[in-house]
Amino acid sequence: MTPHADLAAPVAEAAEHGHPNQFALLAQRRFAPFFWTQFLGAGNDNLFKFAFTVMITYQLQVSWLPPALAGLAIGALFILPFLLFSATSGQLADKFDKARLIRFVKWLEIAIMALAAWGFVRADVGVLLACVFLMGLHSTLFGPVKFAYLPQHLNERELTGGNGMVEMGTFVAILLGSLAGGLLVSVPGVGAHYVAAACVGLAVLGRLTAQAVPASPSTDPGLVINWNPVSETWRNLKLAHGNIVVFRSLLGISWMWFFGAAFLAQFPAFAKSVLHGDEQVASLLLVVFSVGIGVGSLLCEVLSRRHVEIGLVPLGAIGMSVFSIDLYFAARGLPPSAGYTLSAFLAEHSHWRVMADLALLSLFAGLYSVPMYALIQMRSAPSHRARIIAANNILNALFMIASSVIVGGLLSAGLTIPQVFLVIGVLNAIVAFYIFMLVPEYLLRFVAFVTARLVYRFKVRGDGNIPTEGAAILVCNHVSFIDPVLLMAASPRPIRFVMDHEIFKLPILGWFFRLAKAIPIAPQKVDAQIYEQAFARARQVLDDGDLLCIFPEGAISRDGAMAEFKGGVMRLLESNPVPVVPLALQNLWGSFFSRAGGRAMSRPFRRGILSRVALVAGDPLPASAVTPAALRERVGRLLEA
């Protein structure tokens, strides 16, 4: 999909800023002020909420709000604005310049924190509860702006890293804010005053960093705001459902929040009743979980080779289930104790398995969520991207509420906390499998990801020549049945392949290529109907603005060289004059899965697992310059490069 015209400048500017990794973004104005603004906001949210929770639990006696219900009430009040106002905030983010909205939200934060400071000094629970609701409103307004901002300033190769940095920063800010809130409010006599000063100070600092956020033009300036939250919420959900891959990805992200909320809500009770630890042990669990999320988020760019790699999502889902289930086994046999201090807890060898499970399940949760966010940002139309994010926030809130209700029901039914973790881990496996069957692209990319990294040492050169938007035809030498899988791994976008109809009769490969929506084709003299249907479906792919890959006509190459192109490409270009990108697979002939159309190769020529394979993408050719001879010559040169 072509970006809105007024987005071209920021994206073009982004493309000029090459950098070795995501951390280099922190030195660039298009990202750094935004990152620190959201970091300070998330930290302030959690400093305020945790300090208030500690105060009402340990320092104040309020008859109408007992300590046992304080955490629940504060969490519910904070989430409520997401349900009420997310639809409106999404419209505002699409209609107005996002930098201006960020500054407005930061002014609002200063006002709320000034009121909260007065509430802390006066120990006024009613005022502080009102501020919880208002800070929820603050976060509701900021959410769509935050995720719609990134695609305007980062290109496709930077989007995963940028999202990983934001995700990491958010969880580190949550951790630091919660720890600071607990420490400051516990200072005898003056703790509330320290919290008041810290909340206002962080809000002011956030407003200062927001001043440097660059302009982010409106994507739909003519949008008429619908102030009815109910009808607009329904409209946003329908809008999201218009792109089924995006909508099901929203459900996948919301499930991750369900999963995470189930663990985070149980940390205090888990630390006390199962691990027999004190408050510091509960804080340690939060630290381990937050660090795991941060590390997983940062690993996404490394593992994805700086593309939006949704093949990481199934990998993340597998890890989340495996380590959730193992946490049950690690925690169920722990001996009873009168109570561990932090040092005594760490001295027990059995506790390290518990912490490893927590760290790894959260790390895989980071691998799961970051590519999904990047996919939604990349696949959503710029004109209503913020409203899609608003729909996501609504679903997240609903799933977190459902998590609290379901976990509460499981505990009321007599399950222990480790048993709840076991149930959540099994449910995660079931839900993930269901999502991946609904959206096969995740599973296909996972197979491609594993093949390109664990079966071959796969290197891609010139991948910037594969278009990130718009229709194009890819042409490549045909060496083995594994070729399409490697091309999937190299492309930032889904590819529709034209494949010999005989492949679809094979037990496993046939299922795989049907899942990939590959287009079967037969020689015209063998089956004219399949032949014509293949061209009709190929034209539809190009009409839809997608990528189409065609291999040379005839059998798989016997030696890895380029076979002859006949009239298929030229026939498509007559009706769809799109760019043609020549590709060449190097060193695949003679590797583990290369068998020349199923013919067994002699053992000396077959290399083993992790053999080196490369894909080289050449410069796109305009349709007017394409001939069968030119294509063969271009691919031949790439094979020798």
Buried (B, 14 or more C-beta within 10 A) or exposed (E): EEBBEBBEEBBEBBBEBEBEEBEBBEEBEBBBBBBBBBBBBBBBBBBBBBBBBBBBEEEBEEEEBEEEEBBEBBBBBBBBBBBBBBBBBBBBBBBBBBBBBBBBBBEBBBEBBBBBBBBBEEBBBEBBBBBBBBBBBBBBBBBBBBBBBBBBBBBBBBBBBBBBBBBBBBBBBBBBBBBBBBBBBBEEEEBBBBBBBBBBBBBBBBBEBBEEBBEBBBBBEEBEEBEEBEEBBBBBBEBBEEBEBBBBBBBBBBBBBBBBBBBBBBBBEBBBEBBBBBEEBBBBBBBBBBBBBBBBBBBBBEBBBBBBBBBBBBBBBBBBBBBBBBBBEBBBEBEEEEEBEBEBBBEBEEBEBBBBBBBBBBBBBBBBBBBBBBBBBBBBBBBBBBBBBBBBBBBBBBBBBBBBEBBEEBBEEEBBBBBBBBBBBBBBBEBBBEBBEBBBBBBBBBBBBBBBBEBBBBBBBBBBBBBBBBBBBBBBBBBBBBBBBBBBBBBBBBBBBBBBBEBBEEEEBBEBBEBBBBBBBBEEEEBEEBBEBBBEBBBBBBEEBBBBBBBBBEEBBEEBBBBEBEEBBBEBBEEBBBBBBBBBBBBBBBBBBBBBBEEEEEEEEBBEEBBEBBBBBBEBBEBEEBEBEBBBEBBBBBBEE
